[in-house]
Amino acid sequence: MVIGTAPPVEGARTSTEMAYHDEAVSSLVSSFRGGDGPVRLAKRTSNLFRTRRPAAGSGLDVAAFDRVLHVDPVMLTAEVEGMTTYENLVAATLRHGLMPLVVPQLRTITVGGAVTGIGIESSSFRSGLVHESVREMEILTGDGDLVVAAPDNDNADLYYGFPNSYGSLGYALRLQIDLEPVQPYVELRHLRFTDHAALFAAMGEICDAGAWFGAPVDFVDGVVFDRDDLVLTLGRFVDGAPYRSDYTGMQVYYRSLQRRTLDYLDTSAYLWRWDTDWFWCSKTFRVQNPWIRSLVPPPLLRSSNYWKLLAVVQRSGLDRRLDSLAGRGEREMIVQDVEVPVERSGEFLDFFHREIGILPVWICPTRQRDPGVTWSLYSMDPDVLYVNFGFWSSQMLGPGEAQGTYNRKIEAKVAELGGRKSLYSTAYYRPDEFWRTYGGDAYHDLKDRYDAKSRLLDLYQKTVERK
Ligand SMILES: Cc1cc2nc3c(=O)[nH]c(=O)nc-3n(C[C@H](O)[C@H](O)[C@H](O)COP(=O)(O)OP(=O)(O)OC[C@H]3O[C@@H](n4cnc5c(N)ncnc54)[C@H](O)[C@@H]3O)c2cc1C
């Protein structure tokens, strides 16, 4: 379904917000159609880890597309612009006692970015990945057409192929997403394990049942602190709490997993529990040291600020100079999220401890929400519970080892175990294995249909060649 340049978009779109949106769309479409060279997104924030090679193509200014257009508490849906951060979206939906089905942990991740780049959180064992609760998307395609992609219309191929396309087919300007009711608090139970086999067995049973000892479970994730120190955290909505912890000040959330068995958080604090310390990665900036932490105003403790600091350190080359002064060699960044079937997750962890050696590791189960569909660029077996492993650090390379040594091992192991790797960070796949893994045939059909002149870089160029 192609919509014209000044789009009379369907449905009851009466509010001022909708009128602004239509105006912004018209102006963006004109600006896109005004040129014929390569295009890329110009965006203020990013949670993409790979550093790009010098940019080719002009930046498309999408700053205007950052609003929540409408929350419908009856239909349990929200209409939201593509560059809206989850921080703003969640603030708007919580006012109605609702939340998106899956809220990625970092506040500045945008709805469009999470759909096109695959988003996961602790509700994913029951609600799947972020894109599985999108009802329709208004997309500006590489051909300059404005289309609505929905599961049952002419653009269903784009709807099912948009997740994992990383802006290489078009840009989502407006999305309609599902919401669900929340309660004011989340009760957390931290279960300690000394071996991964017991943890993955418990995770499988709890996710299948959606319950633990008869009590409902709304959220499941966990952390591998060491080979013999693993925590599985179960969360459930409750309408009363004897106390509420605060991890936005002196206390650090991930440390609480090893110290407590029971905890209570406001629902909003639960959703952002990982942002304050960027999981544990804020350690790099010493802000987990109590003395330093006491000097930092709490609002500054947030992932978007660590991104800025990291960018400064990387641009200045300070990290490389310090390594060199200390007589250390070159380091390889290993910042990845991978999904492995739960039955093979123990094998993955054994390999990971032996060959990679990064700790801690975030673990989060996910299962496809609708077993009857196929997401063409990121297909998963709907009968299988997968475990997402998130690890964000670096390792020193040995003499003669090239950049990519560790990441290649991970790619090979994940493929061997029937898993998938997210593409938001570095990737080293050869073209043939890449297209085999990420739906190459479907992708090339989509590229021909929606970006015939290749104004947008293709998925391989963006994610592996880092163009
Ligand atoms: C350290 C780290 C930890 C992470 N942890 C998690 C996690 O726990 N859970 C999780 O869900 N994700 C996680 N991510 C991944 C993150 O969700 C993805 O990188 C996501 O794509 C980032 O979205 P963004 O809005 O910041 O987009 P950007 O970083 O700005 O862009 C990401 C890609 O999406 C494209 N894009 C952005 N907006 C649109 C749009 N509207 N339409 C089409 N294409 C678009 C861009 O062109 C780009 O290729 C993590 C990433 C890092 C680096």
The ligand as a Tripos MOL2 file, in Angstrom:
@<TRIPOS>MOLECULE
LIG
   53    58     1     0     0
SMALL
NO_CHARGES

@<TRIPOS>ATOM
      1 C1         26.1220   -2.4580   24.9530 C.3       1 LIG1
      2 C2         24.8000   -2.7230   24.2800 C.ar      1 LIG1
      3 C3         23.8200   -3.3870   24.9750 C.ar      1 LIG1
      4 C4         22.5910   -3.6220   24.3830 C.ar      1 LIG1
      5 N1         21.6590   -4.2240   25.1120 N.ar      1 LIG1
      6 C5         20.4610   -4.4030   24.5970 C.ar      1 LIG1
      7 C6         19.4640   -5.0180   25.3450 C.ar      1 LIG1
      8 O1         19.7030   -5.4220   26.4530 O.2       1 LIG1
      9 N2         18.2340   -5.1600   24.8370 N.ar      1 LIG1
     10 C7         17.9740   -4.7260   23.5840 C.ar      1 LIG1
     11 O2         16.8420   -4.8460   23.1460 O.2       1 LIG1
     12 N3         18.9150   -4.2020   22.8060 N.ar      1 LIG1
     13 C8         20.1440   -4.0170   23.2860 C.ar      1 LIG1
     14 N4         21.0990   -3.4510   22.5090 N.ar      1 LIG1
     15 C9         20.8720   -3.2880   21.0680 C.3       1 LIG1
     16 C10        20.0120   -2.1310   20.6560 C.3       1 LIG1
     17 O3         18.6600   -2.3870   20.9460 O.3       1 LIG1
     18 C11        20.1130   -2.0050   19.1370 C.3       1 LIG1
     19 O4         21.4220   -1.5860   18.8360 O.3       1 LIG1
     20 C12        19.1090   -1.0110   18.5660 C.3       1 LIG1
     21 O5         19.1060   -1.1070   17.1560 O.3       1 LIG1
     22 C13        19.4770    0.3860   18.9770 C.3       1 LIG1
     23 O6         18.4350    1.2660   18.6530 O.3       1 LIG1
     24 P1         18.6340    2.8350   18.5620 P.3       1 LIG1
     25 O7         17.2810    3.3790   18.6360 O.co2     1 LIG1
     26 O8         19.6240    3.3350   19.5290 O.co2     1 LIG1
     27 O9         19.0980    2.9890   17.0660 O.3       1 LIG1
     28 P2         20.4490    3.4730   16.4110 P.3       1 LIG1
     29 O10        21.6000    2.9500   17.1960 O.co2     1 LIG1
     30 O11        20.3780    4.9120   16.1470 O.co2     1 LIG1
     31 O12        20.3300    2.7140   15.0350 O.3       1 LIG1
     32 C14        20.4470    1.3130   14.9410 C.3       1 LIG1
     33 C15        20.1960    0.8840   13.5090 C.3       1 LIG1
     34 O13        18.8220    0.9950   13.2410 O.3       1 LIG1
     35 C16        18.5620    1.8710   12.1750 C.3       1 LIG1
     36 N5         17.3950    2.6400   12.5710 N.ar      1 LIG1
     37 C17        17.2620    3.4590   13.6410 C.ar      1 LIG1
     38 N6         16.0030    3.9630   13.6690 N.ar      1 LIG1
     39 C18        15.3520    3.4440   12.6190 C.ar      1 LIG1
     40 C19        14.0440    3.5770   12.1190 C.ar      1 LIG1
     41 N7         13.1340    4.3700   12.6920 N.pl3     1 LIG1
     42 N8         13.6930    2.8690   11.0120 N.ar      1 LIG1
     43 C20        14.5910    2.0740   10.4000 C.ar      1 LIG1
     44 N9         15.8480    1.9330   10.8130 N.ar      1 LIG1
     45 C21        16.2250    2.6020   11.9130 C.ar      1 LIG1
     46 C22        19.8080    2.7220   11.9950 C.3       1 LIG1
     47 O14        19.9760    3.0860   10.6400 O.3       1 LIG1
     48 C23        20.8930    1.7500   12.4460 C.3       1 LIG1
     49 O15        21.2890    0.9000   11.4020 O.3       1 LIG1
     50 C24        22.3430   -3.2230   23.0520 C.ar      1 LIG1
     51 C25        23.3470   -2.5600   22.3390 C.ar      1 LIG1
     52 C26        24.5550   -2.3150   22.9540 C.ar      1 LIG1
     53 C27        25.6220   -1.6100   22.1750 C.3       1 LIG1
@<TRIPOS>BOND
     1     1     2 1
     2     2     3 ar
     3     2    52 ar
     4     3     4 ar
     5     4     5 ar
     6     4    50 ar
     7     5     6 ar
     8     6     7 ar
     9     6    13 1
    10     7     8 2
    11     7     9 ar
    12     9    10 ar
    13    10    11 2
    14    10    12 ar
    15    12    13 ar
    16    13    14 ar
    17    14    15 1
    18    14    50 ar
    19    15    16 1
    20    16    17 1
    21    16    18 1
    22    18    19 1
    23    18    20 1
    24    20    21 1
    25    20    22 1
    26    22    23 1
    27    23    24 1
    28    24    25 2
    29    24    26 1
    30    24    27 1
    31    27    28 1
    32    28    29 2
    33    28    30 1
    34    28    31 1
    35    31    32 1
    36    32    33 1
    37    33    34 1
    38    33    48 1
    39    34    35 1
    40    35    36 1
    41    35    46 1
    42    36    37 ar
    43    36    45 ar
    44    37    38 ar
    45    38    39 ar
    46    39    40 ar
    47    39    45 ar
    48    40    41 1
    49    40    42 ar
    50    42    43 ar
    51    43    44 ar
    52    44    45 ar
    53    46    47 1
    54    46    48 1
    55    48    49 1
    56    50    51 ar
    57    51    52 ar
    58    52    53 1
@<TRIPOS>SUBSTRUCTURE
     1 LIG1         1 GROUP 0 **** ****
